């Protein structure tokens, strides 16, 4: 009997059992080693992720990150507007886990890393809504094009590690349109839409180490 042949038997009811949704991942509670996190910090590149995600073929999400960068920040909890940060990112360190795709992203179609080896972000304004929420606005430069970007950060705690370093953590995200920075390459799909979404989500998981005060 063919798979789509009609059956002469009456349909019988079937009982389905609902499958419970997977439980959300819950991390251990954050810590607070200090009440005031004011001070100067440098990024811990081995425990910081500067990543992004984009839609591919309008049906799935591709995620990637940059593996080489450096930066620091000054946090002023009394006057948040006096806070600042700067990050330099090596464009060629982009990685999505697929060699051909990474090579395409490094090419002139996208980041053109031979001509523009660095991406930079420099703050222009910082505000603090409450004890844990910071809003950071800055100039993001990609391929020689600079546009403002606002990123909302949530403080995830502070800790003293086994080596005596004072650490602070932040998580943040923002959505940008890559075309605003000249990243315009795309391919049309036969079914409508495009191969790569114009909107890109930037993702930040930051661990920063306090710079010891000069004696």
Number of C-alpha atoms within 10 A of each C-alpha: 6 5 5 6 7 8 8 6 6 6 7 6 6 6 6 6 6 6 6 6 6 6 6 6 5 6 6 5 8 12 13 15 15 14 8 13 19 16 15 19 22 19 22 18 16 9 11 18 20 20 19 19 18 18 18 14 17 14 7 8 12 12 16 19 18 17 18 16 20 14 18 19 21 19 20 18 16 11 12 19 15 14 21 20 21 18 17 16 20 17 24 22 16 21 19 17 12 9 10 10 12 16 13 13 21 21 15 15 13 19 23 18 19 12 11 17 17 19 21 21 21 20 19 18 17 22 17 18 9 8 10 12 17 19 16 23 20 21 18 19 19 24 20 14 12 16 13 14 18 19 19 18 21 18 16 18 19 22 17 15 11 7 6 8 14 19 23 23 21 20 18 19 17 15 15 16 14 17 12 13 18 15 18 13 14 13 10 11 12 7 7 9 12 16 16 20 17 18 14 17 17 19 20 19 17 20 22 23 21 20 16 11 7 4 3
